């Protein structure tokens, strides 16, 4: 008889047969235990969890009802809260009540069902009292004005409704706590069941390990090849080399997962390297996904990208503001001789630079000191200049309020009728309104109002405030220059009028007395205007030789000379720009009035920048020409522009 051979194949077959039996026993235990756990989970998910959730919702509903009914009593015309309370009682509560009653039918504890019925009954009564005592009685303005109705509602609220709802919430909390305890007990029972399953699994696992060792010895050789491949990849990574994808197939086991994870790591390192290269080139929009939430390198690169992007954005905003300040500084320097042109140019460029849609520039009109008002100097909307006439008095609308408060107003909740009623900028309704006063040294020279369909960033508001300060400085200088020019022209007109009167006096001696009285009145007016000029601007009277014959007190104070030192001094020795002096002399000799920047030197040799106006008049007594020069000291304004 041939002896039976227990081959390796048979041993493997026997081992796997034993493993199958063991796994079948383990599976049976697991199925029974999991079934018990599933029953507990089903009880939790279908009965206990919905009960706790719906009881909590009922508690929240009661809290909302307390708040809303209190608001109903003490806040008239709070339609939103009143509608919310009506909806809560008529729709939300009945639905929640029905859900609770349905789930309560599956409660094992009849005492808890009775407590729930009691709570619902109490709540029905409370809601009925709310409706009859408060909601039905307090509907109109007259109801709230009726002190007796109001008092009865408040009394019912404080003495009946709120205490009952407080007690009801206490009962609800007891029910919630009871259901929460049931859930915890069920969870504990489930954990005990799983502990038994774990112990049985551990015992079976011990047997499986012994048998697995025998089987592992047979298949150990199948592990060597993939491990060697992974070793080569790891060695390359240790030298900083990112190997190419070999396209190998791996078994679906731990070794395969390790190989797949290694390939994922290599792919991730390649992606990380490319992302770092993009960051180095300034491409902050490059996409990158870290290997996981715990990918230290990947997440650090993303943080670095975000920080660099934030710095780049800050630099972009800083450059935007710097370029804007330079641009508007140049505009203010080139167009500082006419307020109308300056206003139009500044406003149109500012609206475009801010990517806004509408804008208005107001300038203070204080010709009547007792009744100053803001006058619209320029209006710009939808890339077109608008011609509107508008006056704003102190305190009128947001514009007048900003004038009075001397502070910036930024409004994002713009009413539908704001533009047409308050600002007059047009019919389109913007998203945001920015009103900035043109202020320097706490004095308001006007306001800028800008409207946009987008919101303004803080750096944009700060930029407009800086531009507003520069505009205020320029407006101050322009107003002084225009007043000086106007006074100079009036002085010339008075001089011509005096010459005509003198000629008429020589021709008609019979009217001498009347002419003399008229001359005296004219001279008085001229002296008054000349006194105004002398007290605000530097004044030089020059002979035909361009030597100084007369100066005013402002001149001596500004330049630091005594009047005796300046008399008969060549005017050119005080001027710091020979070309400006030559240009002025040429223009006035042609019979025109010259206006421009004229740098002067004080007794210390320091430069004093002035905005000067010069003209030539005839001396009727000496039958020669003399020159008048009026100059406004604008050194402070020039320094402000240089700082920009």
Beta strands, then each sheet from edge to edge (+ up, - down):
strand 1: 358-365
strand 2: 373-381
strand 3: 384-386
strand 4: 391-392
strand 5: 409-411
strand 6: 432-440
strand 7: 443-452
strand 8: 538-542
strand 9: 548-551
strand 10: 594-601
strand 11: 607-619
strand 12: 624-633
sheet 1: 3+ 2- 1+ 7- 6+ 5-
sheet 2: 3+ 2- 4+
sheet 3: 9+ 8- 12+ 11- 10+
end
